[in-house]
Amino acid sequence: MNETSLSSIFSTLRFMLALGIALILAAPVDHAQTSPGKGQPSSNVSIRAQMIGSWRLVSRQSRRANGELEADPGLSGVPLGILIYDQSGHVAAQLSRRDRTVAIIGEECQTAASTKGTPDTAQTIFGYDAYFGTYRINESEGIVTHHLEAALFPGDIGKDIDRHFAISGDQLTISFNTTTRDGVKVTRQLIWERMKEGTPK
């Protein structure tokens, strides 16, 4: 084989090698298992990872054992709300009645002073409910426990409150049994929507 033929073969091999590398670099990468933020979460993503983020309240209902809705004069029918779980294990929640004004302070002061609280939920004061603390998740039972380090109502500080939860895509449903200020036993359900850039308030 002469030198010209060898040179031609080497040139062809170099071209094929370069073409192969180019095809490999240009090939699309499947991120389905590593990018849970797009579409439905991957089955490999933990419950904790799915819960981390900021959530906007969509609905909040309290029902008696017979299924009847129980009105909530403290926060009204559809309050504003935000719930945040961070990666380091901290939680913060705030809920507000939509029609809050300075005028309600006078009528609410006596109510606030007489509030005794319940062991299973935080209390609404002046049409507002707020606390922050830490959280832990029991995945097998579908329960998240909030430990309240600080709260709007001082009687809630130090409390542990359990919440049943379910996550479906960008929707988080939280439910629990509690008792209203008037002594009515209810099951309360809150539906939250994951907040993203551009999420309407």
C-alpha positions in Angstrom: 0.0 0.0 0.0 1.5 3.3 -1.1 1.8 6.5 1.0 -1.0 8.2 -0.8 -3.4 5.3 0.1 -2.4 5.4 3.8 -2.9 9.1 3.9 -6.3 8.7 2.4 -7.3 6.0 4.9 -6.1 8.1 7.9 -8.0 11.1 6.6 -11.2 9.1 6.3 -10.7 7.7 9.8 -10.2 11.2 11.2 -13.3 12.4 9.5 -15.4 9.5 10.9 -14.1 10.0 14.4 -14.8 13.7 14.3 -18.3 13.0 12.9 -19.0 10.5 15.7 -18.0 12.9 18.4 -20.1 15.6 16.9 -23.2 13.3 16.8 -22.6 12.3 20.5 -22.4 16.0 21.6 -25.5 16.9 19.6 -27.6 14.1 20.9 -30.5 15.2 23.2 -30.2 14.3 26.8 -33.2 12.8 28.6 -33.8 14.8 31.8 -37.0 13.1 32.7 -35.6 11.6 35.9 -33.7 14.7 37.0 -36.0 17.5 36.2 -39.2 17.0 38.3 -40.1 20.7 37.9 -41.3 20.0 34.3 -44.6 18.2 34.2 -45.3 15.5 36.8 -42.7 14.8 39.4 -40.5 11.8 38.7 -41.2 8.6 40.8 -37.6 9.0 42.0 -38.3 12.3 43.6 -38.9 12.1 47.4 -42.1 13.3 49.0 -40.0 15.9 50.9 -38.5 17.2 47.7 -42.0 17.5 46.2 -43.2 19.5 49.2 -40.4 22.0 49.2 -41.4 25.4 47.8 -44.0 28.1 48.2 -47.8 27.4 48.1 -50.7 29.7 47.5 -54.1 28.9 49.2 -56.8 28.0 46.7 -59.6 26.9 49.1 -60.3 26.3 52.8 -63.3 24.4 54.0 -64.5 23.1 57.4 -67.1 20.4 57.5 -69.1 18.8 60.3 -69.4 15.1 60.6 -72.7 15.2 58.7 -71.0 16.9 55.7 -72.4 20.4 56.3 -70.0 23.3 55.8 -69.2 25.3 58.9 -68.6 29.0 58.5 -65.4 30.6 59.8 -66.0 34.2 60.9 -62.3 34.5 61.8 -60.9 33.9 58.3 -64.1 34.0 56.2 -64.9 31.6 53.3 -61.9 32.1 51.0 -58.9 33.7 52.9 -55.6 34.7 51.4 -52.8 32.3 52.3 -49.2 31.3 51.8 -47.4 28.2 53.0 -43.6 27.8 52.6 -41.5 24.7 53.2 -37.7 25.1 52.8 -35.0 22.5 52.2 -33.5 23.0 55.6 -36.7 21.8 57.4 -38.4 25.1 58.2 -42.0 26.0 57.6 -43.9 29.3 57.6 -47.6 29.9 57.2 -49.8 33.0 56.9 -53.5 33.3 56.3 -55.6 36.5 56.2 -59.2 37.4 55.9 -59.7 39.4 52.7 -61.8 42.2 54.2 -59.5 43.2 57.1 -59.6 46.8 58.1 -58.5 48.9 61.0 -62.2 49.1 62.1 -62.3 45.4 63.0 -59.7 45.9 65.8 -62.2 47.2 68.3 -64.6 44.3 67.9 -61.9 41.7 67.7 -60.0 42.7 70.8 -62.4 41.1 73.2 -62.4 37.9 71.1 -58.6 37.9 71.1 -58.4 38.4 74.8 -60.8 35.5 75.5 -59.2 33.0 73.0 -58.0 29.9 74.8 -56.8 27.9 71.7 -56.9 24.3 70.8 -54.1 21.8 70.7 -54.5 20.8 67.0 -54.3 24.1 65.2 -53.1 27.7 65.3 -55.5 30.5 66.3 -56.9 33.3 64.2 -56.4 36.8 65.8 -57.8 40.0 64.1 -58.6 38.0 61.0 -55.1 36.8 60.7 -53.2 33.5 61.4 -49.4 33.3 61.2 -46.6 31.1 62.5 -43.2 29.7 61.7 -41.1 26.8 62.9 -39.8 23.5 61.7 -41.5 20.5 60.1 -41.0 16.7 59.8 -42.6 14.3 57.5 -44.0 10.8 58.1 -44.2 9.5 54.5 -45.7 6.1 55.4 -48.7 7.8 57.2 -48.9 10.8 55.0 -48.5 13.2 57.9 -46.5 16.4 58.2 -45.9 17.8 61.7 -45.4 21.5 62.2 -43.5 22.6 65.3 -44.4 26.2 66.1 -41.4 28.2 67.2 -43.3 31.5 67.1 -46.9 32.3 66.4 -49.3 35.3 66.2 -51.2 33.8 69.2 -48.7 33.3 72.1 -50.6 30.3 73.3 -49.6 28.4 70.1 -45.8 28.8 70.6 -44.1 25.4 71.1 -47.1 23.5 69.8 -46.8 20.5 67.5 -49.7 20.2 65.0 -50.2 17.2 62.7 -51.5 17.5 59.2 -52.5 14.8 56.7 -51.3 15.7 53.3 -51.4 14.5 49.7 -49.4 15.9 46.7 -50.6 15.6 43.1 -48.4 17.5 40.7 -48.6 21.2 41.7 -51.4 20.7 44.2 -51.0 20.1 47.9 -54.0 19.0 50.0 -53.8 19.3 53.7 -56.6 18.1 56.1 -57.0 17.6 59.8 -59.7 17.4 62.5 -60.2 20.3 64.8 -62.7 22.2 67.0 -64.0 25.7 66.3 -64.2 28.5 68.9 -67.8 27.6 69.4 -66.9 23.9 70.2 -68.0 22.4 66.9 -65.9 19.5 65.8 -65.0 19.8 62.1 -62.7 18.3 59.5 -60.8 21.2 57.8 -59.3 20.8 54.3 -57.0 23.3 52.6 -56.0 23.1 49.0 -52.7 24.8 48.0 -51.3 25.5 44.6 -47.5 25.6 44.0 -46.4 29.2 43.3 -44.3 29.8 40.3 -43.0 32.9 38.5 -46.0 34.7 37.2 -48.5 32.9 39.6 -51.5 35.3 40.1 -51.9 36.6 43.6 
